[in-house]
């Protein structure tokens, strides 16, 4: 948890800095989201210290591959790129994956229609042995957080005025509104 406390504020600040450097018209709006996210995240971490797990920290479709064992022919799924791994709430990787999936396949309906992101969340919840009642709100928090990263990336690659940027920003606000609505769980 100490690692996350040290690195998370800097990481969140980099997302805002990327927008400010480009004089993006929504940089201050993203800064407000960053502040609200970090406030909620700190409260969550204080309350969930005993429930932290070794998380991936950057879990998205590009860090997952499907392979087949040469000897048995058995297929398996594996994660790669653990540079951001540290002690995290389980919802961190789930929220990251959901937001990255939506972003990566933003306008690829042939993929999202056949494999809606909800399948991942439903299967995760089904397989999870200790699903907490507030898990959905925690996932919303980390989706909002991941959306800040996506916004910085979109601005960096010249898509700061795109429909995808706008959609990601509104989605981040929506996720944070869900956290605020159910936020009593972060104030025990």
C-alpha positions in Angstrom: 0.0 0.0 0.0 2.9 2.4 0.7 4.0 2.0 -2.9 0.6 3.0 -4.2 0.4 6.0 -1.8 3.8 7.2 -3.1 3.2 6.7 -6.8 -0.5 7.3 -7.3 -0.5 11.1 -6.7 2.3 11.6 -9.2 0.7 9.3 -11.8 -2.6 11.2 -11.5 -0.8 14.5 -11.8 0.9 13.4 -15.0 -2.5 12.9 -16.6 -3.5 16.4 -15.9 0.0 17.8 -16.8 -0.4 16.1 -20.3 -3.6 18.1 -20.9 -2.2 21.4 -19.4 0.9 21.2 -21.6 -1.4 21.1 -24.7 -3.6 23.9 -23.3 -6.5 21.5 -23.5 -9.8 23.3 -22.8 -10.9 20.6 -20.3 -7.6 20.4 -18.3 -9.1 22.0 -15.2 -12.1 19.7 -15.4 -9.8 16.7 -15.5 -7.9 18.2 -12.5 -11.1 18.4 -10.5 -11.8 14.7 -11.4 -8.2 13.8 -10.4 -8.7 15.5 -7.0 -12.0 13.7 -6.3 -10.6 10.4 -7.5 -7.5 10.7 -5.2 -9.7 11.7 -2.2 -12.0 8.6 -2.7 -9.0 6.4 -3.4 -7.2 7.4 -0.2 -10.4 6.8 1.8 -10.8 3.4 0.2 -7.2 2.4 0.8 -7.6 3.4 4.5 -10.6 1.2 4.9 -9.5 -1.7 2.8 -5.9 -2.3 4.0 -6.6 -5.9 4.9 -8.3 -6.7 1.6 -5.5 -5.6 -0.7 -4.1 -8.1 -3.2 -1.0 -8.1 -5.5 -2.5 -6.4 -8.5 -1.3 -6.1 -12.0 -1.6 -2.3 -12.0 -1.9 -1.9 -15.8 -4.4 -4.7 -16.7 -5.8 -4.2 -20.2 -6.3 -6.2 -23.3 -2.8 -5.4 -24.7 -1.3 -7.0 -21.6 -3.2 -10.3 -22.0 -2.5 -13.0 -24.5 -4.1 -16.3 -25.3 -1.8 -19.2 -25.9 -1.7 -22.9 -26.3 0.6 -25.3 -24.5 2.8 -27.1 -27.1 2.7 -30.4 -25.2 -0.9 -30.7 -24.2 -2.7 -28.4 -26.7 -4.5 -26.8 -23.7 -5.4 -23.1 -24.2 -4.7 -20.6 -21.5 -4.8 -16.9 -20.8 -1.9 -15.1 -19.4 -1.1 -11.5 -18.3 2.2 -9.8 -19.1 4.0 -6.5 -18.3 3.9 -6.4 -14.5 5.9 -3.2 -14.1 3.1 -1.4 -12.3 2.3 -4.3 -10.0 1.8 -3.5 -6.3 -0.7 -4.1 -3.4 -4.1 -2.9 -4.7 -7.8 -3.3 -4.1 -9.1 -6.1 -6.3 -11.3 -3.5 -8.1 -8.3 -1.6 -9.4 -7.4 -4.2 -12.1 -11.1 -4.8 -12.9 -11.9 -1.1 -13.4 -8.7 -0.7 -15.4 -9.6 -3.5 -17.7 -13.2 -2.4 -18.2 -12.2 1.2 -19.2 -9.3 0.1 -21.4 -11.5 -2.4 -23.2 -14.2 0.2 -23.9 -11.5 2.6 -25.1 -9.6 0.2 -27.3 -12.7 -1.0 -29.0 -14.6 2.3 -28.9 -16.0 2.1 -32.4 -15.4 -1.6 -33.2 -18.9 -2.9 -32.7 -18.1 -6.2 -34.4 -16.0 -6.9 -31.3 -18.0 -5.3 -28.6 -21.3 -6.8 -29.8 -19.8 -10.3 -29.8 -17.9 -9.8 -26.5 -19.5 -7.1 -24.4 -17.3 -5.9 -21.6 -20.0 -7.0 -19.1 -19.0 -10.6 -19.8 -15.7 -9.9 -18.1 -17.3 -8.3 -15.1 -19.9 -10.9 -14.6 -17.4 -13.7 -14.9 -15.0 -12.0 -12.5 -17.8 -11.6 -9.9 -18.9 -15.2 -10.4 -15.4 -16.5 -9.9 -14.5 -14.2 -7.0 -14.7 -16.0 -3.7 -15.1 -12.8 -1.6 -17.1 -10.3 -3.5 -17.7 -7.3 -1.3 -21.0 -5.5 -1.4 -19.3 -2.2 -2.4 -17.2 -3.8 -5.1 -19.3 -2.2 -7.9 -18.6 1.3 -6.5 -14.9 0.5 -6.2 -14.8 -0.6 -9.9 -16.5 2.7 -10.8 -13.7 4.5 -9.0 -11.0 2.8 -10.9 -12.8 3.1 -14.2 -12.9 6.9 -13.6 -9.2 6.8 -12.7 -8.3 4.8 -15.8 -10.3 7.2 -17.9 -7.9 10.0 -16.8 -5.0 8.0 -18.2 -6.9 7.4 -21.5 -7.7 11.2 -21.7 -4.0 12.0 -21.4 -3.2 9.5 -24.1 -5.8 10.7 -26.4 -4.6 14.3 -26.1 -1.0 13.2 -26.6 -1.9 11.5 -29.9 -3.9 14.4 -31.2 -7.3 13.1 -30.4 -8.0 15.7 -27.7 -11.0 17.1 -29.6 -12.4 13.8 -30.7 -15.7 12.1 -29.9 -13.7 9.4 -28.2 -12.1 12.0 -25.9 -15.5 13.6 -25.0 -17.1 10.2 -24.4 -14.2 9.1 -22.1 -14.5 12.4 -20.1 -18.2 12.1 -19.7 -17.8 8.4 -18.8 -15.2 9.3 -16.1 -17.7 11.9 -14.6 -20.5 9.3 -14.7 -18.3 6.7 -12.9 -17.3 9.3 -10.3 -21.0 10.3 -9.8 -21.7 6.6 -9.1 -18.9 6.6 -6.5 -20.3 9.8 -4.9 -23.8 8.4 -4.8 -22.7 5.2 -3.1 -19.7 6.9 -1.4 -20.7 6.2 2.2 -18.7 3.0 1.9 -15.5 5.1 1.7 -16.4 6.9 5.0 -16.5 4.3 7.6 
